[in-house]
């Protein structure tokens, strides 16, 4: 079973540049493949891959390019310069010339939808949302700078819209709101995002505060901006909810952070799969059905029939 998180990777045009389209997004990943292969062959991958902790790294490893998609694996591994036998203490491996070896390795499947520029990756990667966004930016920015110099690269988590609606439904008052919104690609953006795209606004940042008091409600324009964040940025809200029965005058402070509310879906491996291609096709099918404009009743549930694509 694989539980996938979804990220929105965008190349936002500046000036008079046009959208890069499917071909452009597939080129972004083909250049990532080539650059990664170059670092692996020259054994400089530790300088290129993202360092999660002192000796744990993540990076891309395998790429396939079916029509409209990119599939493959990232890899999470522990790099070491020395391996010893637990019982005897004898050195089993020692790195030469400062080049370590891999002790543990985990292959993490991903599917990238080049039409919607959505990346689905197995949460077994075991990395926080913020760190994985930093990892993708570290890996992709050199490529974007060289091959897409008329575009700005942005990476955002796709979060659950229904969790935000739950805040609106339960809050009795608000303390603070922070919004960081990136402009959209494509022609289907509405409201705030549509205006940002039409005016080529790349980033919108808004901080709302009640000072030492509270806001009994949020202005509608702030709510519209918060709803636009799903897939295009992040937001935090501190608010109060009723604590106890309706006759009690107790309230409790709650905190909402869209980065802690990932949109996810589950796809099962099947014993009938003859290759990874069939598994990736099911992941692509589920990813294609994700609508970030509304709540998904099938969220966090597995594919109903893991032995079929449709």
N, C-alpha and C positions, 0 to 999 in steps of 0.2 A: 504493500500500500504506500502510495506517495501523496503527500499533502502539499499542494503548490500555493505559493504566494505569487502575486502578480505585480509587476512594475511597468510603468509607462516611460519608455525611453524616447525622447524627442530631439530632433534637430530643428530648431526654430529658425526660420529664415530672417535675416536682417536685410535692411535696405530693400532692393527690388528682387531679391532672390526668390525663386519658386520653391514649392514643396519638393523634398527629395524623392518622395514616393517609395514604392516597394523596391525598385532597383537601388535607390540610395541607401535604404536601411539594410538591404542584403549586402551592399558593398561595405557598410560600416562593420558588419560581422565578418565578411571575408577578409578585410584588412586586419581585424582582430585575430583571426585564425593565423594569418601569415606572420604578423608581428609576434604572436605567442610562439609559433614554431621556430622563429629565428632565435628567440631567447632560450627556448628549450635546447636547441642544437648547440648554442654557444654556452650553455649552462649558466646563463645570467638570469634565470627565471625568478630567483629570489629578489632581484631588484625590480622585477616587473609585476609579479604577483602581489596580492594584498596581504599584508602581515596582520593577522588577527590578534596574535599575542606573541610572546617572545620567540616561540619556535613553531607556531601554527600559521599556515598560509592557505589562501584559496586563490584559484585562478582558472581560466578556461583550459580545456584539454582536448576535446573532440568536437568536430563540427560536421554537419551534413546539411545540404541545401536542397530539400524538396521544394516543389513549386509553392511560392508564397510564404515559405517558412524557413527558419533555421532551427535545427535540432542538434542535440549533442549532450555533452557532460562538462560541468565544472568539476574541479577536483579540490578536496580539502585534505591537507597532509601535514604531518609533523616532520620537520627537518631536524636532523641530528648530526653531530660530528663524531659521536662515539656510541657504540652499542656493546654492552657487557653481559656476560652470563650471570644470572641472579645467584646461582648456587656457588659458583667458583670465583666470581669477580673477574674472570678472564675476559679480555677484550676480544670481541667477535668482529667488530668493524671499527675502523678509525678513518676519518676523512683525510684526504690528501689535498694539499694546496688550497686549504680553506673551503673545499667543496664538500658539503654534507650529503647525507643520504636520507631516504624517506623511510620512516619507521611504520607509520600508519597512513593509509590512504583510503579515502572514500569518494567514489564517483557519484556525482549529483546530477540527475537529468534536468535538462531545460528545454523549453520550446519558445521560440521567438516568432510572433506573428508579424510579418513585415508590413502587412497592410495597415494594421492598427498600431504597430510598433509597441505591442505588449509582450513582455518577457515573463513567462511562467517558470518558476524554478522551485524544486523540491525544498521544503523547509528543513530537511535533514542536513542542509548546509550548516545549520547551527550557528547563525550569525545574526546579530540584531539588524533591524531595518535600516537604521542610520549607518551602521558599518557597511552593510552591503551596498547601499547607495554610494557611499564613499568609495567602495571597491570598484563599482561600475564606472564611476567618474574617473578614477585613477587609471583604469584600463582603457577607457574609450576616449578620454580627452586628447591624448597625443594624436590619435587617429582623426578625430574631429578637427583638430587644429590644422593638420596637414592636408586632409582631403575635403574638408567641409568648412573652409575658413570663412564663408559667408553665413554661417549658422551657429547658433548657440546650443550647446548640449545641455539638456535637463533630464534628470531621473527622479521619478516620484513613485511612491508606493500607491497602489490602488486600495483604498480602505473601504470599510463597510458603510454604506449610506444609512442603513437602518439604525446603527448605533448612534449616529448624530441625531436622527429623529427621536430616539429615545431620550436624549438630553432635552430636546425641546418639549417633549411631553411630560417630563417629570420635574423639570426645574421650577422652583418657586421664585427664584431670583438669581442674578448673575453677578459675578465679581470681576472677572477679566476674560478677554478674548484676544487670541493672537492668531493671525492669518498670514500665511506665506503662500502666494498663488503664482504659478507659472502659466504663461500663455499657452494656448492649444495649437496643435496641428489639425489639419482637416477642415472640412466645410460644414460639419454638423454641430459646431459649438453654438450654444445659445446664451442669452442673457449676458452675465458679466464676462464669461469666457469669449463669447462672440465679439463683444466690444473690444476686448484685449487683442484678439486676433486681427480685427479690422483696422485697429490703430497701431498694430505692430508693437504693442506693449508687451515686454517680455516678463516682467516681474511686478507684482503688486504686494506690498507689505502693509498690514494694518494691525495696530494695537489698540484695543478698547479697554477702558478701565472705569470702574465706578469710584475710584479714589478710595477714601476711607468708608464709603457707603456701599450700597448695592443697587443694581439695576433691576426693577421689577419685571422687565422684559427686554428683549433685544430688538433693535430697529429692524425692519424687514430687509433693508439693504444689507445689513450684516448677516442675516440668515441666508440671503441669496448667495453672498460670497462664501459662507461656510459650506453651503451645498455644492458650490463649484469646486471645492478643494478636492473632492474624491477623484484620485488619479492625476491631479494637477498641482499638488502641493501638500501642505500639512497645516493643521490647526490645533490649537489647544483652547479649552474652555474650562474655567473654574466657576462652579455654580452650586447653589444650595438646593437640597431636596428635603421633603418632609421626613422627619425621623420620629417614628412612633405613630400612635393613632391620630385621627383627625382632630380630636379635642386637645391634643398635646401641642404645646408651642415650641417644640424642639425641631431644629433643623440641622442638617449635616452637610459639610462642605464636600463636594465631589470634584474630581478632575478628569476631564476627557482629553485624550491625545490621539489624533487620527493615526499617528505612526504606530500606536499599540493596538490598532483595530484593523488588521490586514484582511482583505478579501481573499478567501481561499477556496480551493476545490480539491477533491480527492479522486484519484484514478488508481485502480487496482492493477497489479500485474496479473497476467493470466497464464495458466499452464498450457493454454492453446497457442500462445505467442511463439512463433518460430524465429522471430528476431525482434530487436528493439524497435524496428520500424512500425510494427503494429501497436506497440505501447505508445510511441510518440504520436501516432495518428489519433489515438483516443484522447491524449492530452490536448492536441491541437483542436479536436472537435469540442471539447469542453471549454477551452479558452475562447474559441470563436463564439460560443453562446453567452459569454459574460457581457452583461449590459451594465455599465457603470453609472447609468443615469437613474437606476432604480434598484430596490432591494431584490435579491435573487433568492427565491424560496428554496432552490436546490443547493444553496451555499453550504459548504463544509460537508456535503454528502458525496458518496462515491458514485461512480458510473453505475447505472442500474444493471447493465449487462456487460461485465468486463470482457466478454469474449467477442463483442461486436463493436464496431466504430459508431454506427448510428443508433 
